[in-house]
Amino acid sequence: MVIRLFIASSSCSVAIKKRQQDIVQFLEANKIEFEEVDITMSEDQRHWMYKHIPQDKQPAQGNPLPPQIFSDDQYCGDYDSFFEAKESNTVFTFLGMKPNLASKESEP
């Protein structure tokens, strides 16, 4: 399973950059392997992202904005969904992963 984070590296929006950075920092801090997909560098990837976001998750106008999160080809959600999962300690479920359990090596 690969977590794919669709980002826009050349976004002028400070809010988008901050949201992308928040997700990256969380994934790195929790040692969750992921792949960044820069939609500003690949039109094919941008169209793939647009096509694979469910219709009920599409914005009323325009195209969905990054960051968008997928587990393999399964859509997980956008930043707002990620934030809600983070606040309720359900990010691993949100990402389609089993929660990290404490290492048995640390047990006496």
N, C-alpha and C positions, 0 to 999 in steps of 0.2 A: 504494500500500500504506500502510495506517495501522496503527501500533502502538497498541493500546488497552490501557490499564492500568486494571484494575478495582480500586478502592480503597474504603475505608470511612473517611470523614472524621471520623465521630463515634465511632470505636472507643475503648473504654476500655482496650484492651490496648496496653501500651507496646511489646511485641514486634511486633505488627501495624504500629503506626505507624513503628517503626524499619525494618522490612522495606520498607514502602511508600516511605519516604524514601530508603533505599539504592538502590532501583530508579530512582526519579525522578532522584536525583543522578547516577547512572551515565548515564542517557539524556541528560540535559542536558549533562553534561561531554563526551559523545561526539557532541553535536549531532544526536541522533536525534530526529526529530519524533515526537510521540506525543500521544495524547488520554487524559486522565484521565476515567474514568467512575466517579462516586461512587454506589455501590449503596445508600447510606443515604438518598439523595435521590430515588431512582427505583426503585419496586418492579418496574416493567417491565424495567429494566436488570438488576436483581438476578436476576430469573427467567430472563432471557436468558443471563446468565453461568452460572447453575446448569445450564441446559438444554444449553449448548454445551461443557461440560467432559466429555470422554469418560468413559464408565462406569468404565474401569480406572483413572482418575485421581481418582475420587470417594473421599472418606473413608469408612471403614467405618461411621461413625455421623455423623449430622448433615449439614450443608451445607458445601461448600468455603469456606474463609475467604480473604479478600483478603490480599495482592495476588494477582491472577490476570492473566496476560498473553496477549493475542491479537494476531495479525497479520491485520488485516481480521477475517474470521469464523473464521480458523484458530486453534485453541488451541495456544499455545506451551508454557505451563506455569505453575507456581506459583513462589513465592520460592525454594524449595529447588532446583528445576530451574534457575532463573535463576542462583543462586549457583554451582551446579556448572559451568554454562556459563561464568560469569565467571572462575572459578578455572582453567578449562582453556582460556581465551582463545577460546571458541567462541560468544560471545554473538550475533554477527551471524548465524551459522548458526542458532542457537536461535531468533532472531527472524525467520528466513526472509529475511535480507538478505544482500547481497554485502558482504564486509569492506571497510571504508574503506581505500583505497590512498592512498599519499602523493601529494600534488598534483604534477603534472608541472611546475607553475610553479616549484617549489623546486629543480628539477634545473638544473645549470649549462648 
